[in-house]
Amino acid sequence: MEAAVDERGGYGQFCPVSMASEILCSRWTTLVVRELLCGSTRFNDLRRGVPKMSPALLSKRLKELQGAGIVTVSRKPNGSVDYRLSESGEELRPLIMGLGNWAQRWVESRLSLKNLDPSLLMWDVRRGLNLKLLPNRRCMIQFQYPDLPPPRQSWWLVVDDGAVDVCNFDPGHDLDLLVRCPLRVMTAIWMGLTTIKNESERGDLEVEGDPSLARSMQQWLGLSAFAPQPRRVQ
């Protein structure tokens, strides 16, 4: 008679791959680890990196990761809570990067570009900006996606004193650059599937404003950490 299935949903195998999978392969867990690896430490910042994940589930996954010794939690005197990866959590970096590199090489771009999300894209763009190539003053850049419903069309990046904020409402500062294109185009650029030059020449991307910012956009924009991976499928 076969043994009953583990009531906790485990695989019931002593193999280290099985044991690691019991911790990491529950829904959203690897994406939470990804956000921690990218430097997010506050609950709200983690939420912005996984915008379709409910706060309750994010809290549950963080507690599970803490219980597994992957995440440490510290409370500051002002009451804020920091979530950071432990030594074992940091050792997951090559695993998470390896998953992303594999998908960049082998998953069809049509499938990758099926899951478009302007809030996630702008959050990723925000933390990838090369601030050294932007003006040494407050700088505001608007991204406009005409193919989206009006409430989600416009996004602003505000760079000020070494910090970058992303807003989906007009912050009211002077605009330095306006970037207009379909969301799919900007997502493909950020993923390294195409370039600003190619999309501009096709007429799918328009840039208006500061000429020097417009010319150097491919350099200061920053790309996905997986963009350099050579594609094996198209």
Legacy VTK file of the C-alpha trace (Angstrom):
# vtk DataFile Version 3.0
C-alpha trace
ASCII
DATASET POLYDATA
POINTS 234 float
0.000 0.000 0.000
1.426 3.388 -1.000
2.178 5.969 1.686
-0.286 8.786 2.045
0.572 12.150 0.507
2.114 14.631 2.943
-0.803 16.689 4.313
1.316 19.857 4.060
1.553 19.421 0.302
5.226 18.401 0.378
6.797 16.007 -2.094
7.795 13.465 0.543
11.271 12.948 -0.945
14.675 13.268 0.689
16.232 14.668 -2.510
17.643 18.195 -1.921
15.904 19.392 -5.096
12.604 18.256 -3.595
13.298 19.973 -0.286
14.334 23.226 -1.979
11.220 23.092 -4.167
8.980 22.790 -1.099
10.329 26.159 0.065
10.747 28.039 -3.213
8.166 26.697 -5.638
4.993 27.953 -4.000
3.261 30.646 -6.041
5.014 34.077 -6.021
7.875 32.965 -3.753
10.661 33.239 -6.333
9.387 36.690 -7.350
9.484 37.870 -3.744
13.070 36.618 -3.528
13.794 38.412 -6.820
12.569 41.693 -5.351
14.708 41.235 -2.246
17.719 40.494 -4.452
16.994 43.721 -6.352
17.309 45.680 -3.120
13.727 46.181 -1.942
13.508 46.000 1.863
10.179 47.653 2.740
6.811 45.937 2.454
5.360 48.627 0.176
8.376 48.520 -2.126
8.093 44.750 -2.357
4.413 45.187 -3.251
5.324 47.516 -6.127
7.564 44.805 -7.551
4.738 42.237 -7.424
1.693 44.472 -8.047
-0.710 41.605 -8.771
0.095 39.826 -5.496
-2.284 40.490 -2.612
-0.807 42.104 0.537
-2.045 39.164 2.617
-0.261 36.625 0.420
2.929 38.713 0.358
2.890 38.826 4.164
2.371 35.055 4.277
5.246 34.361 1.878
7.591 36.648 3.829
6.751 34.768 7.031
7.391 31.457 5.281
10.752 32.687 3.997
11.608 33.940 7.459
10.690 30.549 8.908
12.964 28.872 6.373
15.856 31.129 7.392
15.972 32.857 4.004
14.691 36.262 5.170
15.548 38.248 8.295
13.194 40.858 9.735
14.221 43.897 11.768
12.083 46.647 13.258
13.516 50.166 13.418
12.893 52.644 16.271
10.392 54.541 14.091
8.313 51.367 13.751
9.227 50.576 10.130
10.101 46.992 9.261
12.986 45.906 7.043
13.084 42.590 5.196
16.511 41.382 4.092
17.965 38.194 2.747
20.061 36.088 5.082
23.298 34.435 3.968
21.307 31.475 2.655
18.954 33.877 0.880
21.840 35.631 -0.868
23.047 32.241 -2.090
19.836 32.053 -4.141
21.086 34.867 -6.417
22.677 32.609 -9.069
19.591 30.374 -9.019
17.160 33.261 -9.597
19.451 34.867 -12.193
19.813 31.488 -13.882
16.041 31.137 -14.203
15.810 34.596 -15.774
18.722 33.978 -18.127
17.183 30.673 -19.245
13.835 32.340 -19.989
15.521 35.202 -21.863
17.289 32.673 -24.090
14.553 30.125 -24.628
11.066 31.577 -24.000
9.491 33.105 -27.096
9.329 36.888 -26.994
5.660 36.713 -27.979
4.968 34.888 -24.723
7.157 37.264 -22.713
5.366 40.298 -24.128
1.922 38.857 -23.440
2.161 39.826 -19.763
2.319 43.618 -19.981
2.068 45.719 -16.834
2.908 49.460 -16.878
3.318 49.773 -13.098
5.806 46.883 -12.955
7.678 48.124 -16.023
8.053 51.629 -14.606
9.169 50.264 -11.227
11.850 48.221 -13.004
12.870 51.182 -15.184
13.093 53.353 -12.054
15.703 51.181 -10.375
17.680 50.600 -13.572
18.310 54.258 -14.456
21.954 55.257 -14.876
21.868 58.409 -12.767
25.419 59.371 -13.762
24.157 60.046 -17.298
21.251 62.245 -16.193
21.477 65.985 -15.422
22.869 66.975 -12.031
19.583 68.652 -11.085
15.956 67.716 -10.722
14.867 65.965 -13.898
11.379 64.795 -14.880
10.646 62.321 -17.664
7.139 61.364 -18.745
6.332 58.019 -20.376
3.053 57.947 -22.267
1.400 54.730 -23.466
-1.501 55.763 -25.766
-2.706 52.172 -26.163
-3.733 51.955 -22.487
-6.913 53.262 -20.802
-6.518 56.954 -19.802
-5.906 56.319 -16.052
-2.883 54.114 -16.895
-1.474 55.978 -19.910
0.921 58.434 -18.252
3.815 57.765 -15.873
6.473 60.132 -14.588
10.002 59.503 -13.354
11.347 62.245 -11.095
15.093 62.227 -10.435
16.151 64.534 -7.625
19.302 64.525 -5.494
20.224 60.930 -6.355
16.753 59.528 -5.688
14.209 58.351 -8.248
10.462 58.291 -7.763
7.815 56.924 -10.128
4.316 58.453 -10.226
1.155 57.807 -12.213
0.023 61.410 -11.615
1.664 64.630 -12.764
4.039 65.776 -9.974
3.853 69.316 -11.332
7.558 69.890 -12.087
8.979 71.151 -15.374
9.079 68.349 -17.936
12.477 67.532 -19.455
11.494 64.694 -21.764
8.350 63.044 -23.111
8.554 59.454 -24.353
5.516 58.194 -26.253
5.035 54.622 -27.517
2.876 51.520 -27.026
3.532 49.682 -23.761
4.618 46.606 -25.700
7.367 48.623 -27.411
8.840 50.037 -24.198
8.668 46.620 -22.547
10.537 45.076 -25.487
13.183 47.830 -25.292
13.671 47.284 -21.570
13.969 43.517 -22.087
16.626 44.012 -24.755
14.462 42.580 -27.547
14.755 45.777 -29.602
16.374 49.226 -29.350
15.254 52.828 -29.104
16.882 53.514 -32.483
14.992 50.671 -34.195
11.619 51.667 -32.735
12.185 55.362 -33.541
13.012 54.508 -37.151
9.848 52.397 -37.396
7.822 55.312 -36.083
6.637 53.364 -33.041
8.468 55.557 -30.528
8.523 59.346 -30.245
10.782 61.371 -27.954
10.314 65.105 -27.385
12.232 67.529 -25.198
15.849 67.961 -24.135
17.936 66.917 -27.205
20.849 65.576 -25.147
18.522 63.454 -22.999
16.796 62.168 -26.126
20.093 61.228 -27.798
21.448 59.393 -24.754
18.229 57.619 -23.780
19.481 54.137 -24.701
22.387 54.652 -22.301
20.643 56.201 -19.270
17.478 54.122 -19.514
19.132 50.971 -18.248
17.833 47.543 -19.220
16.746 44.339 -17.577
19.576 42.410 -15.946
18.727 39.627 -18.396
18.826 41.791 -21.546
22.453 40.890 -22.455
21.560 37.221 -22.820
21.628 36.096 -26.475
18.255 34.911 -27.698
17.983 31.316 -28.893
14.366 31.730 -30.022
12.535 34.655 -31.633
LINES 1 235
234 0 1 2 3 4 5 6 7 8 9 10 11 12 13 14 15 16 17 18 19 20 21 22 23 24 25 26 27 28 29 30 31 32 33 34 35 36 37 38 39 40 41 42 43 44 45 46 47 48 49 50 51 52 53 54 55 56 57 58 59 60 61 62 63 64 65 66 67 68 69 70 71 72 73 74 75 76 77 78 79 80 81 82 83 84 85 86 87 88 89 90 91 92 93 94 95 96 97 98 99 100 101 102 103 104 105 106 107 108 109 110 111 112 113 114 115 116 117 118 119 120 121 122 123 124 125 126 127 128 129 130 131 132 133 134 135 136 137 138 139 140 141 142 143 144 145 146 147 148 149 150 151 152 153 154 155 156 157 158 159 160 161 162 163 164 165 166 167 168 169 170 171 172 173 174 175 176 177 178 179 180 181 182 183 184 185 186 187 188 189 190 191 192 193 194 195 196 197 198 199 200 201 202 203 204 205 206 207 208 209 210 211 212 213 214 215 216 217 218 219 220 221 222 223 224 225 226 227 228 229 230 231 232 233
